[in-house]
């Protein structure tokens, strides 16, 4: 019996030692597997990031079709760019590509840092001599750019791309994407457009179900004539998007009449926030007697937010909506 107990005891010890060894081996194998798995996952994540980064990069040479239906081939990424449009200048800054900007027009005044960049003059008649002096490898233009200037730049073999989309948010998004592609800032362009779309959706949700007051946007008045945003203008569309009924929806384009405005007697009036504009309306015959003026519902807005169809357009829509429906944004 004693022998049997001794044998059983020895066997039990051997079994225990073997089991412990197997557990340690299993733990070591598990640790190694986890370590290898983490390494593989990190490698896959790194490769995925590289692929996504590569997908966002522009491949040069690239071919681009501009708004004049011209196809241009850019051999390499531009390094010295001149902008002949405020909306293009603002877009370049929004894409954080301003280090490439060596020239702009006298109307390109936002952001304030643009003052440090050389001016080439006006939009329609920029100084060709100054453009040549700045040695650009690309000129970017937009609306109001004259074909005469384009011809001169083509004769000098200065690559020039003219970009202006349709007057809508989609048109603005398209221009931003094209500028981003040209400047190899595709990812930033996508992020910028996504932020703009978020603001637009925010306005839609904020004004949903709200009553729509009649709103008249003042562009010109007095001796120069009465001008506003008609039904087929983009500002007219913005008023509708901001939760208003455009008081001038009964006309197209920009011309209006004071007699018709007095008859409409809108709930709200909005004018540019330039010196003396609002004060002038408050003292001008016809305008000063409108309910909107007498009831202190004549408001100002930075017109560049809604007239320059660039990176700040969504901010302009938000500002309009806040004027028209302030209660929705408290």
FENJO-V956663 format. One record per residue. N is the residue number from 1. PHI is phi in whole degrees, -180 to 180 (none if undefined). PSI is psi in whole degrees, 0 to 359 (* if undefined). Layout:
N;PHI;PSI
N;PHI;PSI
This chain:
1;none;317
2;-62;319
3;-62;317
4;-62;318
5;-64;319
6;-63;317
7;-62;316
8;-63;320
9;-63;315
10;-60;316
11;-63;321
12;-65;318
13;-62;314
14;-60;317
15;-63;318
16;-64;316
17;-63;319
18;-64;318
19;-63;317
20;-62;319
21;-62;318
22;-65;321
23;-63;315
24;-62;318
25;-61;318
26;-63;316
27;-63;318
28;-64;316
29;-64;320
30;-65;317
31;-62;316
32;-63;319
33;-65;316
34;-62;318
35;-64;314
36;-65;321
37;-63;317
38;-64;320
39;-63;317
40;-65;315
41;-61;318
42;-64;320
43;-65;317
44;-63;317
45;-62;319
46;-64;316
47;-64;320
48;-62;317
49;-63;320
50;-63;318
51;-65;315
52;-63;321
53;-65;318
54;-65;325
55;-65;332
56;-88;354
57;-89;143
58;-81;135
59;-96;120
60;-104;147
61;-68;149
62;-126;152
63;-111;131
64;-130;140
65;-103;124
66;-94;187
67;-75;350
68;-93;12
69;63;29
70;-97;138
71;-100;124
72;-121;143
73;-107;121
74;-102;115
75;-69;327
76;-148;169
77;-64;129
78;-62;144
79;-118;337
80;-127;105
81;-116;139
82;-114;130
83;-103;129
84;-110;39
85;-166;133
86;-59;321
87;-66;325
88;-69;317
89;-60;314
90;-63;323
91;-66;319
92;-61;318
93;-66;318
94;-63;332
95;-87;3
96;59;37
97;-114;22
98;-66;343
99;-64;339
100;-84;345
101;-83;116
102;-112;352
103;-155;151
104;-154;173
105;-90;168
106;-67;344
107;-89;351
108;-83;95
109;-123;12
110;-137;136
111;-72;174
112;-55;334
113;-63;344
114;-63;338
115;-63;339
116;-82;351
117;-97;141
118;-58;137
119;-94;141
120;-109;12
121;104;211
122;-83;174
123;-74;313
124;-80;331
125;-133;66
126;-69;158
127;-76;112
128;-64;321
129;-60;318
130;-68;321
131;-61;314
132;-63;319
133;-60;325
134;-79;352
135;52;57
136;-76;151
137;-100;1
138;-163;139
139;-114;129
140;-111;127
141;-128;171
142;-145;218
143;-63;155
144;70;6
145;-81;125
146;-80;145
147;-69;335
148;-64;317
149;-65;320
150;-60;316
151;-60;317
152;-63;318
153;-68;323
154;-65;320
155;-63;329
156;-88;3
157;58;40
158;-99;114
159;-56;127
160;-133;127
161;-118;126
162;-105;121
163;-126;116
164;-152;121
165;-86;183
166;-65;156
167;-77;84
168;-165;168
169;-62;322
170;-61;321
171;-64;320
172;-66;316
173;-58;317
174;-61;317
175;-64;318
176;-61;316
177;-62;320
178;-68;318
179;-63;318
180;-60;320
181;-67;316
182;-63;320
183;-93;9
184;59;41
185;-123;45
186;-62;316
187;-65;319
188;-68;326
189;-65;318
190;-63;319
191;-66;319
192;-63;314
193;-65;320
194;-62;320
195;-65;320
196;-65;316
197;-62;323
198;-63;319
199;-67;319
200;-62;315
201;-64;324
202;-62;320
203;-65;315
204;-56;315
205;-69;322
206;-66;325
207;-99;1
208;-58;127
209;81;0
210;-80;150
211;-66;150
212;-107;105
213;-73;156
214;-81;133
215;-129;135
216;-117;123
217;-97;119
218;-88;121
219;-105;318
220;-147;153
221;-158;168
222;83;215
223;-61;330
224;-75;350
225;105;165
226;-101;124
227;-133;142
228;-150;186
229;-99;108
230;-73;183
231;-65;333
232;-97;12
233;-96;157
234;-70;326
235;-63;322
236;-59;319
237;-65;320
238;-63;321
239;-60;317
240;-65;317
241;-64;331
242;-85;3
243;96;29
244;-120;165
245;-101;120
246;-68;116
247;-63;339
248;-103;24
249;-70;351
250;-86;2
251;-131;164
252;-110;162
253;64;222
254;-121;342
255;-80;136
256;-139;180
257;-132;147
258;-63;324
259;-61;316
260;-67;322
261;-65;317
262;-62;322
263;-65;319
264;-71;322
265;45;67
266;-64;158
267;-70;322
268;-134;145
269;-126;143
270;-129;136
271;-136;163
272;-64;146
273;-89;50
274;-101;157
275;-51;123
276;80;355
277;-64;307
278;-64;316
279;-62;324
280;-64;318
281;-65;325
282;-71;346
283;-121;3
284;-90;133
285;-56;138
286;92;303
287;-70;317
288;-66;343
289;-95;358
290;-71;147
291;-58;320
292;-61;322
293;-74;313
294;-65;329
295;-93;14
296;61;38
297;-116;34
298;-103;115
299;-118;159
300;-110;153
301;-146;148
302;-69;106
303;-63;336
304;-65;337
305;-67;332
306;-115;345
307;-95;330
308;-88;112
309;-86;77
310;-136;212
311;-67;341
312;-98;7
313;-61;320
314;-64;325
315;-64;323
316;-62;318
317;-62;318
318;-61;316
319;-64;318
320;-60;314
321;-63;324
322;-67;325
323;-68;316
324;-78;322
325;-131;66
326;-59;329
327;-66;337
328;-81;352
329;-122;19
330;-80;*
